[in-house]
Amino acid sequence: MVRWFTLLGDQYFGFWGLGLVLFSIQEIPYMLMPLFHLDANPIMTMTETSVALNICEKILGSLCIALMAFVIHKNAMPFSVDSGSKKLFFAMAVVILFANYFGWMLYFTGHQSTFVMMLFIVTMPPLYYVSIGLWRQNTPLGVTGAVFLAVHFFHVLGNLRRMSL
């Protein structure tokens, strides 16, 4: 982990390689998807309903990844769960990741209801980024992840509703 220069307050521009690893771990279901021969794959075949929401979603999702890898709190260690709040937020990230994996397991086995997709597959990744932001005291990531959650949720919900018409 390196810090190059101060961005704002206790936040530094630098590089935290574990951030890219954490992103990759969250993407494993997409990497495994070609191994499953799904009869239906609504997540990958949704009709786009809002160009503006789609653009915002892509920007916010990419920004979460960039903030996770390139914004570092002044006192951050490469990996630390030394305080009560850090333990809590790290545990939240782990639980959220496993909830996301559980949702993908349901999805891959044909349980592709709107509820399953929205709760486990759509909501969990932004919450994962928020919890990592809180764990790492990365305020820009926490805030961006929360905005990403709202945009991602309403964008995908609109797309899924359009598909069911």
C-alpha positions as CSV (number, residue, x, y, z in Angstrom):
1,M,0.0,0.0,0.0
2,V,1.3,3.4,-0.9
3,R,0.2,7.0,-0.4
4,W,1.2,9.5,-3.0
5,F,-0.5,12.8,-1.9
6,T,-3.3,14.2,0.2
7,L,-6.7,14.4,-1.5
8,L,-8.8,15.9,1.3
9,G,-8.4,15.7,5.1
10,D,-7.3,12.2,6.1
11,Q,-7.9,10.8,2.6
12,Y,-4.9,10.1,0.4
13,F,-4.5,9.2,-3.3
14,G,-2.4,6.0,-3.4
15,F,-2.8,2.4,-4.2
16,W,-4.2,-0.5,-2.1
17,G,-3.8,-3.7,-4.1
18,L,-6.1,-5.6,-1.8
19,G,-8.9,-3.4,-3.1
20,L,-8.6,-4.9,-6.6
21,V,-8.6,-8.4,-5.0
22,L,-11.7,-7.6,-3.1
23,F,-13.4,-6.4,-6.3
24,S,-12.3,-9.6,-8.1
25,I,-13.7,-11.8,-5.4
26,Q,-17.1,-10.1,-5.7
27,E,-17.0,-10.7,-9.5
28,I,-16.4,-14.5,-9.2
29,P,-20.1,-15.4,-10.0
30,Y,-19.8,-13.5,-13.4
31,M,-16.6,-15.4,-14.1
32,L,-18.4,-18.7,-13.4
33,M,-21.5,-17.9,-15.3
34,P,-20.3,-19.4,-18.6
35,L,-19.9,-22.7,-16.8
36,F,-23.7,-22.8,-16.2
37,H,-26.0,-23.5,-19.1
38,L,-28.9,-21.4,-17.9
39,D,-32.2,-21.8,-19.7
40,A,-33.0,-18.2,-18.7
41,N,-30.6,-15.4,-17.8
42,P,-32.6,-12.3,-17.1
43,I,-29.7,-10.4,-15.5
44,M,-27.6,-10.6,-18.7
45,T,-30.5,-10.2,-21.1
46,M,-32.5,-7.2,-19.6
47,T,-33.8,-4.6,-21.9
48,E,-32.5,-1.2,-21.0
49,T,-35.2,1.2,-19.8
50,S,-33.1,4.3,-18.9
51,V,-30.0,5.5,-20.7
52,A,-29.4,8.1,-18.0
53,L,-29.6,5.6,-15.1
54,N,-27.5,3.1,-17.1
55,I,-24.7,5.8,-17.5
56,C,-25.0,6.8,-13.8
57,E,-24.8,3.2,-12.7
58,K,-21.7,2.5,-14.8
59,I,-20.0,5.6,-13.6
60,L,-20.8,5.0,-9.9
61,G,-19.9,1.3,-10.1
62,S,-16.5,2.1,-11.7
63,L,-15.9,4.9,-9.3
64,C,-16.5,2.5,-6.3
65,I,-13.8,0.2,-7.7
66,A,-11.4,3.2,-8.3
67,L,-12.0,4.7,-4.9
68,M,-11.5,1.3,-3.2
69,A,-8.1,0.8,-4.9
70,F,-6.8,4.4,-5.0
71,V,-8.1,6.2,-1.9
72,I,-6.5,5.4,1.4
73,H,-7.1,6.8,4.8
74,K,-4.1,8.5,6.5
75,N,-3.9,5.8,9.3
76,A,-4.8,2.8,7.2
77,M,-2.7,-0.3,7.4
78,P,-2.6,-2.8,4.4
79,F,-5.0,-5.0,6.4
80,S,-6.3,-4.3,9.8
81,V,-9.3,-5.2,11.9
82,D,-7.9,-4.0,15.2
83,S,-10.8,-1.9,16.5
84,G,-14.4,-2.7,17.3
85,S,-15.8,-0.8,14.3
86,K,-13.2,-2.2,11.9
87,K,-14.1,-5.7,13.0
88,L,-17.8,-5.0,12.6
89,F,-17.5,-3.4,9.1
90,F,-15.1,-6.1,8.0
91,A,-17.5,-8.8,9.2
92,M,-20.4,-7.0,7.4
93,A,-18.4,-7.1,4.2
94,V,-17.8,-10.8,4.6
95,V,-21.5,-11.6,5.4
96,I,-22.7,-9.4,2.5
97,L,-20.3,-11.2,0.1
98,F,-21.6,-14.6,1.2
99,A,-25.2,-13.4,0.9
100,N,-24.3,-12.3,-2.6
101,Y,-22.8,-15.7,-3.4
102,F,-26.0,-17.4,-1.9
103,G,-28.1,-15.3,-4.2
104,W,-26.0,-16.3,-7.2
105,M,-26.3,-20.0,-6.1
106,L,-30.1,-19.6,-6.2
107,Y,-29.9,-17.8,-9.5
108,F,-27.7,-20.5,-11.1
109,T,-30.1,-23.2,-9.9
110,G,-33.1,-21.5,-11.6
111,H,-34.5,-19.5,-8.7
112,Q,-34.6,-16.2,-10.6
113,S,-37.4,-14.3,-9.0
114,T,-37.3,-10.5,-8.9
115,F,-37.0,-10.8,-5.1
116,V,-33.9,-13.0,-5.3
117,M,-32.3,-10.9,-7.9
118,M,-33.0,-7.6,-6.3
119,L,-32.1,-8.7,-2.7
120,F,-29.0,-10.8,-3.3
121,I,-27.6,-9.9,-6.6
122,V,-28.4,-6.2,-7.0
123,T,-28.3,-4.9,-3.5
124,M,-25.4,-6.8,-2.1
125,P,-22.5,-5.5,-4.3
126,P,-23.1,-1.8,-3.5
127,L,-23.5,-2.7,0.2
128,Y,-20.2,-4.6,0.0
129,Y,-18.5,-1.5,-1.2
130,V,-20.2,0.6,1.5
131,S,-19.0,-1.8,4.2
132,I,-15.5,-1.8,2.8
133,G,-15.5,2.0,2.8
134,L,-16.6,2.0,6.4
135,W,-14.1,-0.7,7.4
136,R,-11.2,1.2,5.7
137,Q,-12.4,4.7,6.8
138,N,-12.7,5.5,3.1
139,T,-15.5,8.1,3.3
140,P,-15.6,8.7,-0.5
141,L,-16.1,5.0,-1.1
142,G,-18.8,4.7,1.6
143,V,-20.8,7.7,0.2
144,T,-20.3,6.7,-3.5
145,G,-21.4,3.1,-2.6
146,A,-24.6,4.4,-1.0
147,V,-25.5,6.5,-4.0
148,F,-24.6,3.5,-6.3
149,L,-26.9,1.3,-4.2
150,A,-29.9,3.6,-4.9
151,V,-29.1,4.1,-8.6
152,H,-28.3,0.4,-9.2
153,F,-31.5,-0.7,-7.4
154,F,-33.9,1.5,-9.2
155,H,-32.3,1.0,-12.5
156,V,-32.4,-2.8,-12.4
157,L,-35.8,-2.8,-10.8
158,G,-37.1,-0.7,-13.7
159,N,-35.5,-3.0,-16.2
160,L,-36.9,-6.2,-14.6
161,R,-40.4,-4.6,-14.4
162,R,-40.2,-3.8,-18.1
163,M,-39.3,-7.4,-18.9
164,S,-42.3,-8.8,-17.0
165,L,-44.8,-6.7,-19.0
